[in-house]
Amino acid sequence: MTTQRSGLVRRVPVLQLVSVVLAVTGLVLGYVGFREYLEKHPEFGHGFFDLLYYSCQLFVLDADPLDGTGSLPWALEWARFLAPLATLSALVEAVRLLGADELRRLRLARLRGHSVVCGAGSAAQMLAARLREAGRTVVVVSAAGAEDAGSLSVVGDPSSLEALRAAGVARASAVYACAEDSGDNVLIAATVRELVQHPTHALHVHAAIGDQDLCSALQARHLMGASRGRVRLDFFNVDMLAARQLAATERIEEHTATPPPHCLIVGVSPFARALLVELARRWRLRGGTDLLPVTWAGASATAELHRLSDQYEFLSEVCRIEPRDIEETGSAVNALLSAMGSQAQRVYIAGPSDDTSLSIALTAFKAWRVPPGGLVLQLREHGPFGVSLGHDDSALLDDLDGRLRTFGALDAACRPDLLGDDLVEHLARVMHEHYEQAARSNRGESEQTHASVVPWDRLSPRKQEDNRRAAVAIGEKLREIDCAIAPRVDPAPPFVLADTEVERLAKMEHRRWLRAHRAEGYVYGPDRDDDARIHPDMKDWAELTETAREKDREAVRVLPVVLATAGFQIIRLAPAGS
């Protein structure tokens, strides 16, 4: 295993090139010169290998035929100077490389709080570039070395202890496992946990998983033990993250006109599947009774919708989804739009490949009637198409007067800030959304009466962190009642907690809340004052008012709904009450 620094394009250092040129020139001139010189000195051999041997001796200043006196041919005169120069330049370059390699090793040993990116694919390269743009020190670990300028590189197996130790993962602030194989990324995460036995600072490990179902299964298993982990681990899927980002930028929940905008999703791909879920989640935040009309068109759309609805029951609660099993071609989409009889306001094209998606976008002309920006073409990366859409001379493709825009999944997902929005963060947001709804509808509270009854983005950092801690503790609570978390893959009746279980877990939740607030310096006081860190609930469960206890019970009762919103379910490992 070695360390190296490389540029965006691998370049041969000038000194190495000079050494090669000098060596070849010296060898050729030496051979030509000796052939002419030895015609006058028959005592030395004249064969091919003799001439080659004498030419090689020039590089160490010790050619046997030159021990005598007399004039030399011009070719030999040049060769006896060029050859030693080639030797000298090669020695200088060797010393430089050894010194640079040692300096890089020392620099790696001194790094603290850096980011480690494992892998050599597009996702790893893009993420490393984004981290550097954010001012982070980046170490890339891969079998081929870094391809981006500005990154320190450790060449080796990214899942090996030696390579990760050389990258300083024990002193890093974040590790991104972005190898092409999901199994390798799981192994990288496990190896990091093995190396970091006693972390002295927060370490966040992000592992990319290509299959959405596998990603959910790994998230569920990790969440059950998250409170016991030495590092914060998150498994992420590029399509799910990118779809969440696209749905956030669409801001469909801010649509106030009637009727709601009709969305057409073309393509039955992992990204299309994730986009449908995220659009439904955003629409759910809007509240109200209007259902979001969605047409999902593509090969096996009906079967895929059945499977997706089994996993995310809330889809039917907030959307009116009509699947259409059609070929994923421009002509089929044109025929569909004609049959629909109504114009879709937003069209998302997410085929199984970039070629298919691009072909549909450029031939489904009946989808071009959407408002500006309403036709979205999803590609794996922006690539040459995304950067050359427009209506001027520099554009490769016309963007239909701003109606057509591209969306690169990797470009959107490979962002350090978005990767920080992991499963714990997502569950924390959902928990707060349910709390806010209950506070407004059940208890009649508002922002004026309670500082926490606000959207997540306006919630204080302290309260956001408390929700994160509550999300991490979900696994501990469920283990207490012999339950586990699993991805929801088929229809199942709603999970119901027994009253005794609710009471038991509510007490656990209060103890967790009490410990966290005591650590922050909160003390008991009859009137709540967050600025002064005074709270009336800073006492044991037995001393709480019934109203305060009910808040903890409600936080427990809502757990099945919170997990179902994220595509998970609670599984009993033993009969209730056993």
N, C-alpha and C positions, 0 to 999 in steps of 0.2 A: 504494500500500500504506500502510495506517495501522495504528496500534495503539490498543487500547481496552481497558477493563475492563467486564465485564458481569456481571449477576447471574443467578440461576437463572431468574428471569422478567425480561425486559427492562422496565425502568421508565423513565418520562420524568422527568428531574430536576424538582424543584419550581420552580426559577427559570425553566426553559423553559416550564412550564405557566402560571406567573404572567405571563410576557411575552406569551404567546398570548392569555390572557384579557384583559389590559390593552389589547392592540392591537385585538382585535375590538370590545371595549366602546367604546374611544376612537373607532374608525372609525364605528361605528353612531351613537353619540351626536353625533359631529361632523357626520355627514350630516344627521341630524334637526335639529340646532341651526342649521346653516347654511341649511337650507331655510326655517326660520322667520325667521332673522336677515336674510336677503337680500331678503325681501319688502319691507323698509323701505329697501333700498339697491339700487335698480334699475340703478345704474351697473355692477354686477357681473353676470356671467352666472348664469342660473338653471337651466341644463340639468343632466341627470343626471351627465354627466362633469365639468361644472364643480363641482358639489357634491362629487363624489368627489375631484377634484383638490385642492380647498380642505381637505377632511378629511385627506388624506394630508400636506398641508403642515404640519398640526399636529404631526406626529412630528418635524419639524426646527425647530419654533418659528418658522415663517415663513409663516403664512397671510395672503395679500394682503388680504382683506376686513377683517381685524382691525387694520389700520393706523390706522383712525379711532378716534373715541371713542364713548361711549354704552354703555347697558346691554346685556348679552348674555342670551339665553335660558339657562335652567338647564342644558339638555343641552349647549350649547356651552361653558358655564363648566366643566362636568366634563370634557368632551372635551379642552380645551386643557391640562388638567393630567394626565389619564390617558395621552394619546398620548406626551408626552415621557417619562413614567415607563416606558412600554413600551419606548421607544427606549433608555433608560438600562439597564433590566434586561437587554435583549438584548445590549448592549455588555458588561455585566458577565459574562453567561453566555459570550459569545465569548472574553473574556479568560480565564475560568476553564477553558474547554475547551482553549484553546491551551496554557495553563500546565500543565494536567493531562496533556495529550498529551506535552509536552516532558519532564515529570517521569517519565512512564512510559518514554519513550525512554531517559532517563538511567539509570533503574533496570534496564532490559534490558541496557544496555551494561555495567553493573557486576556482573551476575549471574555466579556461578561455581558449578560443581557442581550445577546445577539439572537438572530433567527437562523434556524437550520432547515434547509429545504432538501428533501430526499427524492431523487428521481431525475430523469433526463428528458422527459416528454414535454409536450407543449404546456401542460398545466404547471409543471415545475418551473419551466423557464419564465412563463408569464408571471407567476407568483413571485419569483425571485426579483424580477424587474420591478414589480409593484412595491415590494418591500424596500428596495433600494431607493425608489422614488420618494418613499415616505421617510427616508433618512436612516433606515435601519442597516446595521451591518449584517451581511448575509453570508452564510457558509453553505455551499451546495455539495451534497454527497451523492455521487453516482458512479457507475462503473466507467463512464466515459469522461467524467469531469465536466466542469461548468462550460456552457456555451455562451454565457452572457458576460459582457465586460463589467468589471467592478465587483465580482463575487469571488471570495476565497473558495477554493475547491479542494475537496478531499476525494480522491479517486479510490473506489473500493465498493464492496457490496453494502448498500445502504442499511441492510438489516443486520450487519455484523457488529459485534461489540467493539471491535478494533476501529472500524470506520466511524461509528457514532461517538466513541470516546475521543478519537482524534478531532472530531468536529466540535467537541466541548459541549455536548448536549446537557451535561449535568450543570453547566453554568449558563445555559441558554434560557431565554424567556419564552420561546415558542419553537416547536418542531412541526414541520409540515411534511407528512408522508404522502408523496404524490407520484409514486411509481405506477407504471401502467397496470400492474397486476394487483388486485385488491388484497389477495392473500399476503403479498409482500408488505403492503401497508399495515396490515394487522400485525405482522411479525415485527415490523419497525416499531410500532407503538408498544408492543410487549417488551422489546429490547430496551427501549428508552425507560420504561418503568423499572426494568431490572437494574439499569445503571443508576437511576435516581432513587436511591434508597431513602435518603434523608435530605429533601430539598430545603434550601435556605431561603428560597424565594419562589414566587408563583411560576409554574411551568405549565404551559398549555400545549397539548399535543393534538394535532388535527390529522386524521387519517382519511384519505379519499377512498370511497367505495363505489364501484361502478354500477352495481345492481341496487335498485331502490329498495327492494324487499330485504335483501341482505343487510343493507345499511340500517333499515329500521330494526331488524332483529338484533344487530350488534348494539345499536343505541339502547334498546330495551335491556339487554343483558348488562351493559355498563351502568345504566341508570340504577339498577338494583343494587350495585355496589359502589356507586359514585361517592358516597359519604366516607367510604373507607380507603379511597384511592390516595396515592402519594402525589399524583399529578392530575390535572384536569384534562380528561380525554374526551374528544368528540369525533364521531364518525360522520363524514359529510358526503353528500352526493352532488356532483356538479349540476346536473339537470334540476334537482330540487332547489338548490340555492339560486340558480339563474332564474328559474320560474318565479321564485319569491321576489327577486329583484325586479323583474319585469312587471309583475302585478303591483308592486309598490309604486313604480314609476307611472303606471297607468292611472292610479288613483280613482279606480272605478267607484269606490265607496263615496266619493264626493259628488257623484252624479245626482242631481236633485230633480231633473225634469221627469215628466211622465209621458210615455212609458219608459221603463229602464232600457238601456242600450242593449241591442241584440248582438251577441258575440258569436262569431263563427270560428271554430278551431278546426283547421284542416290538417290531418295527419294523426295517426295512432302511433306515437313515439313516446319514449320515456319523458321527453320534455313536454309534449302536449299533455300527457297524463298529469304531470306535476303542475302545469299551468292552470288546468281546470280546477284543481284543488285550491291553488293559491287565489285565483279569482273569486272562488266561492268564499274563501276565508275573508278576503277584503270586503266583499259585499255583506258578509255577516256583521261586520263592524258597523255598518250603516244603520242597522236596526230597521224597524218597520216591517210591513207585511208584503211588500212587493217582491216577487221572485225574479231573479236574474235570468232572462231567456238566453240559453246557450244551445247552439247546434254543434255537435261533434261529428265530423265527417271523416271517413277513412276506412281502410280495410279493417274488418272486425271491430268497428266502433261499438256496436251493440254489446258484444261479449265483454269488451274491455270496460264499458261503462258499468255493467253488472258487477264485475270484479272490483272496480273502484268504489262503487256505492256500498259494497259489503265492508270495505275497509274504512270509508269515511261516510258515516250515516248522515252527517249534517248536510251533505250535498243536496239531498232531496228537500231539506228544510229551507234552503235559501235559494235554490236554483230550479228552473224548469228546463231540464236537459233533454234534448231530442237527438238520439244517435242516428246517423245515416251511414249505412255500409256502402261505400262507393270506392271506385278506384282512385288512387291518389294521383290524379292527373289534372291538368288545366281544363280539359274538355269536360270531365266529370264534375268539376267544381262549377263550371259555367251552367251545366244542366241543372245542378242542384239549386243554384241561385235563381234560375228561371222558375223552377218548381216551387220554391219557397214563396214566391209572390211578394216578398217583403225584402227590403234592403238591409243587410247587416251593417251596423255602424262601425263594428270593429272586427277585423279579420286577422287571425293569427295562423301563419303557415309554418308548420313544424313537421316536415316529412321525415322518413327514416334516414335520409342522407341529405347532404347539402345539395347535391345535384338534383334530387327529386324536388326539394323545396324551391330551389331557384327556378326550375322548369315550371312548376305550378304558378309561382308568383309572376312569371313573365308571359304566361299563356292564359291564365284565368282572368280575362279582361273584364268580366262582369263584376269582379271584386275591386276593380279600380275606381268605382264610383263612391268609395268611402270618403269621409272627410280627410283633410290633410293629416298625415301621421297615423291614419286608421288601418293601414295595411302593413303588418309586421312580418318580416321574413326572418325566421330564426335559422342561424347558421352555427356551426360548431365554433368557428372563429370569425371575426369580421373579415379577415383576409382581403384579397384584392377587390371583392365586390363591395364590402362595407365602406371602404375608404374612397370608392370611386363613383358613388351615386350622386347625382346632382343634375343640373341643367346647363352647366357652362362647358366650355371647351375642354377643361381638365378632367371631366367626369367620363368614366368608361361607359356607365349605364345611366339612362334617364330615370329619375326618381318619381316620374308622374306628377310633377309640380308639387313635390313634398308629400305625396300620399304614401309612397313606398319607403319604408325604412328598415334597415337590417338590425338584428340583435344577435350579438355573439355570445353564446352560452359561456364559453371559457372566459371571455373578456369580462362578463358580468360576475361570474362566480369566483374567479381567482383574485379576490380582493381581501387583504388582511382584515379590514373592518367587517366585511360580510361574514368571513369565517368565524369571527368572534361571536356572531349571532348564532350560537350552537343550540342543541336541543334544550339544555338547561335554560338558556336565555328565552327560547321560544315558549317553553312551559311556564316560565315566570311571567311572561307577557299574558299568556292565556289565563293564568290564575288571577292576575290583576284585572283583566277584562271582566271575568266572572264576578270578582269582588265589587268592581265598580257598578255593574248592572244590578247586583243584589242591593248595594247601598242606595242606589237611586230608586229602584222600584219597590223593594221590600221595606226599607227603613226610612225612606223619604229624605235621605241625606243628599247633599250637594257640595260643590266646591266651596261655597260660602260657609258651610257648617263643618266641613271635614276636608283637610288639605290633601287627603289621599284619594278623594273622589274626583280624579282627573285622568285623562288619557295617559298611557304609559310614557310617551315622549315628554310629558310635563311633570311626571312624577319625580320626586327628589331622588338623587343618587342613593341616599341612605335607604329609602323605601324600595327602590329597585333592587338593591343588594339583598334586602330582607326577603323579597320574593324569590330571588335566585337561591338563597339558602333553603327556603321552603321547598323549592323544586328538587334540590339535591337530596333533601330528606325524604322524598317520596318512597324511595326504595327501602329505607330503614323502617318506615311505617308499615309498608306492605309485608315485609318479612315478619314483623311483630304479629301479624294475624295469619301467617302461613299462606301468603299470596305472592304472586309474581306478575311482572309486566311482560306482555308479548305483543307482537304486531297483530293488528286485526286483519285477518285474511278471509274470514267467512262470517255470515250473519250469526249474531248471538244475541240473546236477550240482554237487556241492560243489567249491568252489575249493580247489585244492591248490598250495601253494608248493613249488617245487623245493628240494632240500637246499642248493644253492648260493645260492638266493635267501634262504632262512632264515638262512644264515650271514652273508650280506651285510647283511641288515636287522638282524640281532641286533647286529652291530658298530655300526651306526648308532644303535640304541636305547641301547647302552651309552655311546656318545659323548654322546648327548643327556642321559642320566641323569647322566653324570659332570660335564658343564657345569653342569647345574642344581644339583647338590649342591655343587660348588665355589663357585658363586655364593652359596649359603647358608652357606658357611663350613666345610663338611665337610673333614676331612683323613683320611689313612690311619691305621689302627690295627688290630692283629690281632684285637681284640675289639670288637664293635659296641656303641656307646653313643650313642643318638640325642640324649640330653640334652647330652652333651659334643660332639656332632657328629663322632663318630669312626665310620668304617665300613671294614671289611676289603676292600671292592671298589673303593676309591678309587685305582684304578691302571688302566693301559692294558689293552686286550683281551688282548694277548699275555701279560700277567702274571697274568691271572685264573685261578682254579681252574676245573676243568671243571664243577663244580657251579654256580658263579656264571655261567658262560657259558650253561649250560642254562636258567637262569632267563630270560635275555634271549631265547634261542631260543623258549622256551615263550610268551613275551609276543608274539612275532611269529607263531607258528603259530596262536594263538588269534584273530588279527585277522579272518579270514573268519567265524568263529562270532560274534564280537562285533558285526560289521557286520550279519550276517544276523538277529541278535536285534532290531536296530533297523530291519529292513526293507530293508537295502541288500545289494548284492553287489559283488564285485570283478570288473572287466572287464579283460581283457588287450588292450592296444592294439597289441601286437606279439607274435609267437610267443615262448614261453619260451626263453631262452638266445640269442636273436638279438641 
